[in-house]
């Protein structure tokens, strides 16, 4: 895997982990910004972290 691909996967994991930690301590923020794909980001983090994410062509 190329460095830039690994870096992107690492960023997705970081964003997903952070998005998972927003709704509980900051429910008002999550409600006001409901358009943010927090659940999707968390699901993407889980896919990346648990190896179910595969890049095409590799």
LUMLUMPA-354448 format. One record per atom (N, C-alpha, C): x, y negated, z; residue in one letter. Coordinates in nm, 4 decimals. Atoms other than C-alpha are relative to their C-alpha. Layout:
LUMLUMPA-354448
{xx:X&yy:Y&zz:Z&resn:A}
...
***
This chain:
LUMLUMPA-354448
{xx:0.0850&yy:0.1175&zz:0.0000&resn:X}
{xx:0.0000&yy:0.0000&zz:0.0000&resn:X}
{xx:0.0896&yy:-0.1238&zz:0.0000&resn:X}
{xx:-0.0787&yy:0.1217&zz:0.0077&resn:X}
{xx:0.1285&yy:-0.3438&zz:-0.0869&resn:X}
{xx:-0.0171&yy:-0.0835&zz:0.1264&resn:X}
{xx:0.0041&yy:0.0847&zz:-0.1203&resn:X}
{xx:0.2064&yy:-0.5962&zz:0.1861&resn:X}
{xx:-0.1228&yy:-0.0892&zz:0.0044&resn:X}
{xx:0.1156&yy:0.0906&zz:-0.0006&resn:X}
{xx:-0.0677&yy:-0.8339&zz:0.0760&resn:X}
{xx:-0.1299&yy:0.0756&zz:0.0250&resn:X}
{xx:0.1187&yy:-0.0808&zz:-0.0281&resn:X}
{xx:-0.3255&yy:-0.5537&zz:0.0832&resn:X}
{xx:-0.0079&yy:0.0328&zz:0.1484&resn:X}
{xx:-0.0018&yy:-0.0307&zz:-0.1426&resn:X}
{xx:-0.2182&yy:-0.4538&zz:0.4340&resn:X}
{xx:-0.0334&yy:-0.1233&zz:0.0821&resn:X}
{xx:0.0288&yy:0.1250&zz:-0.0700&resn:X}
{xx:-0.2304&yy:-0.8163&zz:0.5430&resn:X}
{xx:-0.1498&yy:-0.0302&zz:-0.0039&resn:X}
{xx:0.1435&yy:0.0233&zz:0.0125&resn:X}
{xx:-0.5870&yy:-0.8492&zz:0.4117&resn:X}
{xx:-0.0778&yy:0.0941&zz:0.0924&resn:X}
{xx:0.0659&yy:-0.0964&zz:-0.0883&resn:X}
{xx:-0.6921&yy:-0.5337&zz:0.5959&resn:X}
{xx:0.0167&yy:-0.0416&zz:0.1457&resn:X}
{xx:-0.0232&yy:0.0461&zz:-0.1368&resn:X}
{xx:-0.5327&yy:-0.6681&zz:0.9144&resn:X}
{xx:-0.0884&yy:-0.1202&zz:0.0332&resn:X}
{xx:0.0852&yy:0.1169&zz:-0.0223&resn:X}
{xx:-0.7208&yy:-0.9990&zz:0.8752&resn:X}
{xx:-0.1465&yy:0.0406&zz:0.0154&resn:X}
{xx:0.1375&yy:-0.0482&zz:-0.0131&resn:X}
{xx:-1.0498&yy:-0.8156&zz:0.8229&resn:X}
{xx:-0.0235&yy:0.0614&zz:0.1375&resn:X}
{xx:0.0116&yy:-0.0608&zz:-0.1325&resn:X}
{xx:-0.9868&yy:-0.6192&zz:1.1417&resn:X}
{xx:-0.0072&yy:-0.1071&zz:0.1085&resn:X}
{xx:-0.0005&yy:0.1086&zz:-0.0991&resn:X}
{xx:-0.9102&yy:-0.9370&zz:1.3385&resn:X}
{xx:-0.1325&yy:-0.0758&zz:-0.0021&resn:X}
{xx:0.1270&yy:0.0725&zz:0.0105&resn:X}
{xx:-1.2160&yy:-1.1213&zz:1.2055&resn:X}
{xx:-0.1171&yy:0.0838&zz:0.0502&resn:X}
{xx:0.1071&yy:-0.0882&zz:-0.0456&resn:X}
{xx:-1.4381&yy:-0.8211&zz:1.2707&resn:X}
{xx:-0.0028&yy:0.0145&zz:0.1503&resn:X}
{xx:-0.0078&yy:-0.0112&zz:-0.1459&resn:X}
{xx:-1.3158&yy:-0.7837&zz:1.6255&resn:X}
{xx:-0.0502&yy:-0.1289&zz:0.0650&resn:X}
{xx:0.0447&yy:0.1291&zz:-0.0543&resn:X}
{xx:-1.3697&yy:-1.1542&zz:1.6900&resn:X}
{xx:-0.1514&yy:-0.0166&zz:-0.0162&resn:X}
{xx:0.1441&yy:0.0159&zz:0.0231&resn:X}
{xx:-1.7170&yy:-1.1477&zz:1.5349&resn:X}
{xx:-0.0827&yy:0.0864&zz:0.0934&resn:X}
{xx:0.0684&yy:-0.0884&zz:-0.0946&resn:X}
{xx:-1.8108&yy:-0.8637&zz:1.7654&resn:X}
{xx:-0.0065&yy:-0.0617&zz:0.1396&resn:X}
{xx:-0.0071&yy:0.0614&zz:-0.1333&resn:X}
{xx:-1.7190&yy:-1.0769&zz:2.0669&resn:X}
{xx:-0.0717&yy:-0.1334&zz:0.0103&resn:X}
{xx:0.0701&yy:0.1285&zz:-0.0033&resn:X}
{xx:-1.9304&yy:-1.3820&zz:1.9772&resn:X}
{xx:-0.1416&yy:0.0098&zz:0.0566&resn:X}
{xx:0.1418&yy:0.0043&zz:-0.0392&resn:X}
{xx:-2.2980&yy:-1.2846&zz:2.0262&resn:X}
{xx:-0.0283&yy:0.0146&zz:0.1493&resn:X}
{xx:0.0316&yy:-0.0218&zz:-0.1422&resn:X}
{xx:-2.2845&yy:-1.1657&zz:2.3880&resn:X}
{xx:0.0331&yy:-0.1213&zz:0.0864&resn:X}
{xx:-0.0286&yy:0.1155&zz:-0.0859&resn:X}
{xx:-2.1002&yy:-1.4548&zz:2.5568&resn:X}
{xx:-0.0527&yy:-0.1325&zz:-0.0555&resn:X}
{xx:0.0455&yy:0.1246&zz:0.0628&resn:X}
{xx:-2.2265&yy:-1.7173&zz:2.3087&resn:X}
{xx:-0.1260&yy:0.0237&zz:-0.0835&resn:X}
{xx:0.1210&yy:-0.0296&zz:0.0779&resn:X}
{xx:-2.5814&yy:-1.6203&zz:2.2100&resn:X}
{xx:-0.0579&yy:-0.1238&zz:-0.0694&resn:X}
{xx:0.0532&yy:0.1219&zz:0.0627&resn:X}
{xx:-2.6789&yy:-1.9813&zz:2.1377&resn:X}
{xx:0.0750&yy:-0.0304&zz:-0.1294&resn:X}
{xx:-0.0792&yy:0.0210&zz:0.1220&resn:X}
{xx:-2.3942&yy:-2.0136&zz:1.8873&resn:X}
{xx:-0.0429&yy:0.0979&zz:-0.1085&resn:X}
{xx:0.0407&yy:-0.1020&zz:0.0965&resn:X}
{xx:-2.4919&yy:-1.6871&zz:1.7180&resn:X}
{xx:-0.1386&yy:-0.0308&zz:-0.0574&resn:X}
{xx:0.1346&yy:0.0343&zz:0.0468&resn:X}
{xx:-2.8533&yy:-1.8031&zz:1.6964&resn:X}
{xx:0.0030&yy:-0.1212&zz:-0.0926&resn:X}
{xx:-0.0088&yy:0.1219&zz:0.0823&resn:X}
{xx:-2.7664&yy:-2.1491&zz:1.5608&resn:X}
{xx:0.0666&yy:0.0265&zz:-0.1344&resn:X}
{xx:-0.0751&yy:-0.0294&zz:0.1223&resn:X}
{xx:-2.5362&yy:-1.9949&zz:1.3006&resn:X}
{xx:-0.0348&yy:0.1401&zz:-0.0501&resn:X}
{xx:0.0476&yy:-0.1335&zz:0.0381&resn:X}
{xx:-2.7464&yy:-1.6949&zz:1.2045&resn:X}
{xx:0.0426&yy:0.0407&zz:-0.1407&resn:X}
{xx:-0.0421&yy:-0.0311&zz:0.1368&resn:X}
{xx:-2.6244&yy:-1.7198&zz:0.8457&resn:X}
{xx:0.1385&yy:0.0676&zz:-0.0025&resn:X}
{xx:-0.1311&yy:-0.0657&zz:-0.0053&resn:X}
{xx:-2.2783&yy:-1.6002&zz:0.9549&resn:X}
{xx:-0.0178&yy:0.1516&zz:0.0045&resn:X}
{xx:0.0152&yy:-0.1463&zz:0.0048&resn:X}
{xx:-2.2392&yy:-1.2290&zz:0.8723&resn:X}
{xx:0.0789&yy:0.0700&zz:0.1113&resn:X}
{xx:-0.0756&yy:-0.0557&zz:-0.1125&resn:X}
{xx:-2.1205&yy:-1.1325&zz:1.2208&resn:X}
{xx:-0.0083&yy:0.1529&zz:0.0053&resn:X}
{xx:0.0165&yy:-0.1457&zz:-0.0051&resn:X}
{xx:-2.2635&yy:-0.7791&zz:1.2127&resn:X}
{xx:0.0763&yy:0.0667&zz:-0.1139&resn:X}
{xx:-0.0723&yy:-0.0565&zz:0.1140&resn:X}
{xx:-2.1209&yy:-0.7152&zz:0.8657&resn:X}
{xx:0.1500&yy:-0.0021&zz:0.0245&resn:X}
{xx:-0.1433&yy:0.0101&zz:-0.0292&resn:X}
{xx:-1.7772&yy:-0.8370&zz:0.9749&resn:X}
{xx:0.0419&yy:0.1072&zz:0.0999&resn:X}
{xx:-0.0293&yy:-0.1041&zz:-0.0985&resn:X}
{xx:-1.7887&yy:-0.6007&zz:1.2713&resn:X}
{xx:-0.0023&yy:0.1379&zz:-0.0659&resn:X}
{xx:0.0066&yy:-0.1282&zz:0.0708&resn:X}
{xx:-1.8938&yy:-0.3103&zz:1.0468&resn:X}
{xx:0.1213&yy:0.0194&zz:-0.0895&resn:X}
{xx:-0.1190&yy:-0.0089&zz:0.0847&resn:X}
{xx:-1.6076&yy:-0.3892&zz:0.8080&resn:X}
{xx:0.1222&yy:0.0310&zz:0.0857&resn:X}
{xx:-0.1101&yy:-0.0287&zz:-0.0914&resn:X}
{xx:-1.3665&yy:-0.3898&zz:1.1016&resn:X}
{xx:0.0002&yy:0.1467&zz:0.0386&resn:X}
{xx:0.0088&yy:-0.1412&zz:-0.0370&resn:X}
{xx:-1.4928&yy:-0.0478&zz:1.2065&resn:X}
{xx:0.0421&yy:0.0899&zz:-0.1151&resn:X}
{xx:-0.0391&yy:-0.0790&zz:0.1164&resn:X}
{xx:-1.4519&yy:0.0859&zz:0.8536&resn:X}
{xx:0.1513&yy:-0.0029&zz:-0.0197&resn:X}
{xx:-0.1448&yy:0.0141&zz:0.0163&resn:X}
{xx:-1.0967&yy:-0.0488&zz:0.8334&resn:X}
{xx:0.0736&yy:0.0735&zz:0.1124&resn:X}
{xx:-0.0693&yy:-0.0577&zz:-0.1154&resn:X}
{xx:-0.9979&yy:0.0634&zz:1.1825&resn:X}
{xx:-0.0084&yy:0.1517&zz:0.0044&resn:X}
{xx:0.0188&yy:-0.1436&zz:-0.0086&resn:X}
{xx:-1.1333&yy:0.4138&zz:1.1437&resn:X}
{xx:0.0294&yy:0.0723&zz:-0.1308&resn:X}
{xx:-0.0497&yy:-0.0623&zz:0.1211&resn:X}
{xx:-0.9935&yy:0.4761&zz:0.7979&resn:X}
{xx:-0.1017&yy:0.0334&zz:-0.1054&resn:X}
{xx:0.0987&yy:-0.0292&zz:0.1034&resn:X}
{xx:-1.3161&yy:0.4884&zz:0.6010&resn:X}
{xx:0.0053&yy:-0.1039&zz:-0.1113&resn:X}
{xx:-0.0197&yy:0.1018&zz:0.1032&resn:X}
{xx:-1.1961&yy:0.1908&zz:0.3949&resn:X}
{xx:0.1084&yy:0.0479&zz:-0.0943&resn:X}
{xx:-0.0976&yy:-0.0412&zz:0.1013&resn:X}
{xx:-1.0200&yy:0.2878&zz:0.0735&resn:X}
{xx:0.0051&yy:-0.1075&zz:-0.1068&resn:X}
{xx:-0.0113&yy:0.0950&zz:0.1089&resn:X}
{xx:-0.8833&yy:0.0464&zz:-0.1809&resn:X}
{xx:-0.0065&yy:0.0764&zz:-0.1318&resn:X}
{xx:0.0152&yy:-0.0648&zz:0.1294&resn:X}
{xx:-0.9625&yy:0.1274&zz:-0.5429&resn:X}
{xx:0.1364&yy:0.0153&zz:-0.0682&resn:X}
{xx:-0.1225&yy:-0.0227&zz:0.0757&resn:X}
{xx:-0.6826&yy:0.2784&zz:-0.7473&resn:X}
{xx:0.1174&yy:0.0472&zz:0.0829&resn:X}
{xx:-0.1128&yy:-0.0453&zz:-0.0850&resn:X}
{xx:-0.4750&yy:0.3977&zz:-0.4515&resn:X}
{xx:-0.0379&yy:0.1223&zz:0.0771&resn:X}
***
